[in-house]
């Protein structure tokens, strides 16, 4: 096995990208309280944070946040709306444990 393959096996770039995108989305939703944000705005927030993501990726990770109780989604219109839940706020503010799969930075 070459050293390049060993590095790829040890570092799952796709996983790191998904977990970072989830944290960026949670952060953007925290800042948009109490109104929430549309998926297109969240996509722009991710791009500003240096995380490139398609709208499909944003939707997938918003679904992950919803499945873990961190966000609430309104999918009735062509453009999704998302709001932060009380648990999502607690996770963001370090008052609750972060679920596995969320790249929350260590508390300072």
N, C-alpha and C positions, 0 to 999 in steps of 0.2 A: 504494500500500500504506500503510495507516495505521500509526502508530507502535505501536499495540497488537499488530498482526499481526507487525510486525518483531521485537518483543520475544519473542513466542511462537515465532517461527521461530528466533531466536537462542538461546533458552533452552528446552531440551527438559525440561519438568518431569517427565514420565513416566520418562525415562531417569535423571534425578537421583534420583527416588524409588527406582527399582529398585537403582541402584548403592549408595545409602545403606542400603537394607534389607539388601543383601548384606553390607555392612561390619558392620552391627549384629548380624546373625546370626552372622557369623564371630567377633565379639567375645564374644557370649553363649556360643558353643561353646568359645571359649578359656577362659572363666571356669568352664565346666562340666567341664573336663578332670579326670580321665580317663574320666568316666562318660558324658558326652554329655547330651543333653536331648531331650525330646519336643517335637513341633511346637507344641503348645498353650502350653507354657512359653516357647518362642522367640517366639511371637506376643505374649505378655504382655511379654517383654523389649523387643520392638520398640515396643510401645505406651508403655512407660515411658521409652523413649528419644525419644519424640515422633514416631515413624514409624508411622502407622496402616497396618495391612495385614490383609487377610483371610487365613484359613488357606490358601486357594488360592494367594494371592500368596506366602505363606511357603513353601509346597510348591514353587512354581515356582522361587523363588530358591534354595532348598535344592538343587533339581535342578541349577541353574547351578553352585553351589559344588561339587557332586559331579562334574559334567562337567569341571570344571577341576582336579579332584584335591585340592580343599581340604577336603572333608567326605566322610564315608561315611554312607550312609542305609540304614536297615533299614525296608523298606516292607511287611513281611509281615503286620503287624497293621493294624487300622483307623487307628491313630494312629502316625505315622512317628516314628522315633527317629533322631537324627543325632549323629555324633561327629566331632571334628576329626582330620584326618590330620596326618602329620608335615609335609607341605608346607603345609597350612593354618596350622600353628603357626609355621612359618618365615616365611610371608607376614605373619602377624599381628605377629610379633616383629621385622619389618624385616630378616630374614636372607636373604630371597629376594624377587625382583621380584614385584610384584603384577600379576596379569593385567589386561588392559584390561577395563573394565566393573566395577571394584571401586573404590568411593569411599574409598580408604585416605587418611587425612589425612597431610599431609607430616610427616616426622620432625622433631622439635624439635631 
